[in-house]
Amino acid sequence: MLSFLRQPYPARDPRYSRAILQALLSGLLIAFILVVFQPFGSYNWQHPYKNYLLAGYGLVAVVGNLSDFVITQKLFKAYFAEGNWQVWKEIVRNMAGFVLAGFLCVVYGNLAGFMPFSAAQVGYMIAICFMVGALPATVLVLLNYAYLTRKYSQPATAPAVQPMPAGVQNQMLALVAENGKDKLAIPAGELLYLSASDNYCTVVYTEATSVRKALLRSSLSRLESQISEQRVVRCHRSYLVNLNRVASVSGNAQGYKLHFDVPTEPVPVARAYNTVVKEHMLVC
């Protein structure tokens, strides 16, 4: 059981646009449920602005979701990165979200003038949040893990096409940084992948039998526009990969991993780019 909880699990999308959309949808759903069904005794609660006050909990949900996003995805970005994420961490993160939700509910109720701010009230609201969401959230995590593991753990083969012709392999790639001065020229066949981090890109390539890395101050999109080789494709928002150097494909709940023909760390394939990779690889 413990080993299962330590298995890899997908990290949440780090984009603000996705976080805002999810927060708004969550808030609308909660507001709808509270106003229409009026659970937890709110049906018998009398207040001239009851529906508006109940709908306000939807705003609480929006604030809670966005607070969780800023804290986990931005302030502690390294800890919550996908490379560190596991099943048990996702479950604990959900539980922490219910604690935050219960606290914010009491803050909202107190500011609106219909709920006392006390330790007992905070504990009561946290308990309600757990009763409503803890079991479904945990079950959804486990079901999603099982589904993704089954989907991405299928056997995969090496590239479906022949390696690039010798003339193309020896064709030089000229990668130029944003300042126009820092440059890297390597044969196309030596490129393994490019990875982006903040305002820099790391170019990973081979030289003789050694793996080399070069750092260029540039966006990944800018360097991508300088590469005409069709088999160098985007497989992740932070990675470009030379599929001619991929020897095998593996997978787990976080998605596919591309392994190269030389010893180096594998490159992840974001789920949004599965189709792109499958067009060039025999992924079963």
N, C-alpha and C positions, 0 to 999 in steps of 0.2 A: 504493500500500500504506500509506504513512504517513498519507494523508488518511483512509483507512478506519479506522485505529487511533484517530483523533481524533474519531470520530463519537460522539454521545451514547449513553450506556448507563445502564440503570436502577441507581440506588443501592440498597443493601440496606436491608431493613426496619429502621427505628430502634427498634422496640419491644423491650423486654426479654423479654416473653413469647415473641415469635417467635424471638429469639436463643437463649433457653434451650431451647425445643423443638427447634430445629435442632441445637444442640449435643448434646442428649441422643440424638437420632436418629443423629447421626454417631458418637457414642461407642458406642452399641449395635451399629451396623453393623460398626465396626472390631473391637470385642471379639468379635463373632460370627465374623468372617472369621479372626481370629488363632487363636481356640480351635478352630474346626472344621477349617480347612484347614491351619493351622500352616505358613505360608510362610517363606521366607528362612532355611531351615535349622533353624527352631524345632522341626520334627518330630523331629530327632535330639537335641535338647537335653534333658538329663535333670535334673529338679528335682522334689522332692516336691510342690511347690506350683506347678508349671508353668502349669496352666490358669488359676489365680488371677492369677498374675503377667502372663500374656498378656492376660487380660481387663482388667488394670489399665491397659493402653494405651488402652482405651476411655475411662477417666477422664482420661488425658492429652489425648485428643482433645476432651473436654468443656472442660477447662481452657484448651486452646489456642483453641478457638472463642470462648469467652467473653472471653478476654484480647484477642483480635483485635477483638471487638465493642466492648469498653470503650475500647480505644485509638483505634479508627478512628471509631466512631459517637458517642462521648461526649467524649473529650478533644480530638479534632480534628474536631468536628461540622461546622464551616463548610467545611473542605477536602473532606470526604467527602459533602457535600450533593449531591443529584441534579443541581442546576444546574451543578456543576463536573465531573460524572462522565463518563468516556469509556471506550471499549473498552480502550485500552492500560492505563488505570489499574486496571481490573478484573483484567486479566491479571497485572500487576505485583503487585497486592494478593494474588492467589492464590499467586504465587511467594514472597512474603514470608511467607505463612502456612505454606508448606512449610519454610522456614528456621526459623520459630518451632517448628513441630512437631518437627523433628529435634533441636533443642536441648532441648525439654522431654522428649523420649524419653530422652535421655542423663541428664538430671537424675533422671527417674523410675528408670531402670535403676541408677544409682549409689546412690540412696536405698534401693532394694530389695536392693542388695548383689550384683548379678550383672553389673554393667557398669562399667568404669572411666570416670572423668570426665577426658577429655583432648580436646585440639583434634582429634586424629585421629579419635577416636570420634564427636565432634560432626559432623565433616565426613562421616564414613561414614553416619551416620543421616540427615543432610540429603540426601545423595545417594540413599539408599533412598526417602525421601519424594518426591524429584523423579522418580525412576524410576517410582514407583507412580502419582503423581497429576498431574504437570505436563502431560503430553500430554492425558489425558482432561479435565482442568480447562480447558485452553485451547480444546480442541475444543468443549466444552459452552458456553463463553462465545461463541464464534463462531457456533455453531448457534443459540443463544438470540437473539443479535443479529439474525441473518438472519430468524428467525421473527417476532420482534417488529417489525422494520422492515417486513416484508411485511404484517403484521397492521394496523399503525397508520398506514402511509403511503398507505392507500387514500384516494381523494378523498372529501371530506365537504361537505355543504351547510349553508346557514344554517338557522335554526330552522324547524320544520315547521308551527308554528301561527302565527296572526295575532298581532301585537303586542297588548299588554294595552290594554284600553279606556282612553279618555282619563280617565274618572273614577277608574280604578284607578291610572293613572300619577300623577295629582295627589294621590292619597291619601298622607298623611304617614306615614313610618316613624319611630317614636320609639325610639331605641336608648339604653339607660341603662346606665352603667357599674356595677361592683360596689358602689361607694360610694354609689350612689343619687343622686348630685349631678351628676356629669358626664353630659351628655346630648347627643345629636345628633338633630335632626329634619330629614329630607330627604324630598322626594317619592319615592314608590316607583319611578317611572319613571327617576329620576336615578341610582339605585344601580347600580354596576357589579359590585363584589365585595367580600367581606370576607376578610382573611387573618389568621391567628393566628401569633404568635411569642411564646414563653414565656407570660407572664401578660397580654399585651396583644393587642388586635386592631386592625388598620388597616382603616378603612372607606374604600373608594375610590368616588367618585361624581362626577357632572358638575354643574357650575354654569354656566349659560349654555353657552359653548363650551369651558370650561376643565375639566380634570380636577383634582379636589381629593382630599386625603387627610386623614382625621381619626383620631387615636389614642385608643382607649378601653381602660382597664384592665378587662378582662373575658375570660372564656373564650369561645371561639367557640360552644360549645353554649348558653351563656346568651343570647347575642345571637340565635342561631338561634331560640330559643324565643319571641323578641319579634317575629319576622317571620312574618306569616300568608300572605303572597303565595306561591302554590303554585309559581310559576316561579322562585323563589329557592331553590336546592337545594344540598345538599352535594355537591361533586364531588371532594373530597380531604379528608383529615383536618384540613388547615390552611386550607381555602378553602370559602366559600359564594359562589355566583355567581348573578347575575340573568341567566337564559337569554334574556330578552327583549332584552338588549343585546348578545348574541353575534351577530357577523356571519358568522363562518366557523370551521371546525374544521380543524386540521392535525394531523400526527402524525409521530412517529419512534419509535425503539426504546424510548424512555422513556414512550410513551403518547400520548394525545390532548392537544392544546393548544387552548384556547378563545380566539378573537380577537374583540375588541370593535369596536363601530361608531365608536369614537373612538381616537386614538393613545394606547395604553398597553400595558404588558407583558402578554403572554398568561398565562392561568391554566392550570395543569396539571390533568389529570383522572387521579386515581389509578385503577389497574386495578380495584380493588374497587368503584369507583363507575361503571364503564362502563355498566352496565345502567340506572342512574338517569338518566344523561345521554342514553342512546339512547332512552329512553322519551319524551323531549321534543325530541330533535334527529333530523334525517335523516342519520345516519352510515352511509355505505355500507360 
